[in-house]
Amino acid sequence: MNAKAKLKIVLDVAMTLALLFLMGYPWWGDVAHEWAGAGMFALFIAHHILNAGWWRSLGKGRYTPARIFQLVIDLLVLPAMLGLMVSGVMLSNHVFAFLPISGGMSFARLLHMASAYWGFVLMSLHWNMVLGMMMGSAISVFGKSRIHAAVGALGAAAAFMITGPATKITNLGALKIVLGVRHFAAYISFVMAFLLVTGLVVNLFS
């Protein structure tokens, strides 16, 4: 495996970790969230530069249903990420505070929330679709035994990425008030069941 392929793996892992960190906004606060977001922005640009060949290949080859589905997901991730980045810069009080931006804060908040929630779903689907390719590359670099030891965590990571927005602490407080105790308990039970099934499915096919 060449240096570029190894760099791609490191970059993908870094983006996954950054995404998980960004989901913990209530615990880290504004400053850490903004710097992590700026880092994610840089990683996103680097990811597309390293994978420029994917864009060049769009007009080549046969489009199977699986390829069409993957293409749709990948193209939907792009506006979600751009929405996060643009709204993040507009809302920034620390990292990009030097920019002369005024007005449009209400729109920026709505855009940031919508892009975040849709982005988590779309990126988790994208992550799972490329997981097989990443696993094959990682095995060739680190060896099968080490990778197999880590496979048990893949399902948990996928489940967390998918259900993370549903269990965000600030959302749960509001949901408990709106739904009431009984319906809130049913909601948590459904989320936990979905999380368990997602983890099992990913581990089964990893």
ZABALO-558836 format. One record per residue (C-alpha): residue in one letter; x, y, z. Coordinates in steps of 0.2 Angstrom, whole numbers, plus 5000, padded with zeros to 4 digits. Layout:
! ZABALO-558836
AXYZ ...
END
This chain:
! ZABALO-558836
M500050005000 N500750174995 A500850325006 K499350414998 A498250265002 K498850265020 L498550445022 K496750415016 I496450295030 V497150415043 L496150555036 D494550445036 V494850395054 A495250575059 M493550635051 T492550505060 L493350545077 A493050735074 L491250695070 L490950605086 F491850745096 L490750875087 M489150775093 G489750805111 Y489450995110 P488451005126 W489950935136 W491451025127 G490751205125 D490851335111 V492651355109 A493151175108 H491651145096 E492151285084 W493951225083 A493451045080 G492251115067 A493651215059 G494751055059 M493350955051 F493251085038 A495051065034 L494950875034 F493450885022 I494350985009 A495850865011 H494750715009 H494050784992 I495750824986 L496450654990 N494950574982 A494850684966 G494850524956 W493150484962 W492450644954 R493350604937 S492650424937 L490850484938 G490650484919 K491450314917 G490850134920 R489150054922 Y487850124935 T487149984945 P485750014957 A487050004971 R488150134963 I486750254960 F486250234978 Q487950274984 L488150414972 V486550494978 I487050484996 D488750554993 L488050704983 L486850734997 V488250735010 L489050885000 P487651015003 A487450955021 M489350985025 L489351145015 G487851205025 L488751165042 M490251255037 V489451415030 S488251425045 G489651375057 V490651525051 M489151645052 L488851585070 S490651585076 N491051685091 H492851635093 V493751555078 F493051665064 A492551805075 F493751925065 L492651905050 P491452055047 I489851955047 S488252035054 G486451985052 G485651815047 M485951735063 S484251655064 F484351585047 A486151525051 R485551425067 L484151345057 L485351295043 H486651235056 M485351125065 A484551055049 S486251015041 A486950935057 Y485450815059 W485350765041 G487250765039 F487450635054 V486150525045 L486950545028 M488750525034 S488350375044 L487650295028 H489150355018 W490350285032 N489550115032 M489650105013 V491450135012 L491850035028 G492149875017 M493449965007 M494250045023 M494349875031 G495249795016 S496449935016 A496749925035 I497049735034 S498349755021 V499249895032 F499049825050 G498749645048 K497149535049 S497349495068 R497349675074 I495949725063 H494849585069 A495149635087 A494449805083 V492949745073 G491849725088 A491849915090 L491249945072 G489449915076 A489450015091 A490250165082 A489050155068 A487550135080 F488250295090 M488350395074 I486650355068 T485750375085 G486850505093 P485650655088 A484150555095 T485050545112 K485750715113 I485550775131 T484850945126 N483550855115 L483050735128 G482550865141 A481350945129 L480650775123 K480250725141 I479250885144 V478350865127 L478050675127 G477750645145 V478550505155 R477650355147 H477950405129 F479750465133 A480150295140 A479450215124 Y480550335114 I482150285123 S481650105122 F481450115103 V483150215101 M484050085111 A483249945101 F483750025085 L485550055091 L485649875096 V485049815079 T486149935070 G487749875079 L487249695077 V487049715058 V488649805055 N489649675065 L488749535056 F489349595039 S491049675044 
END
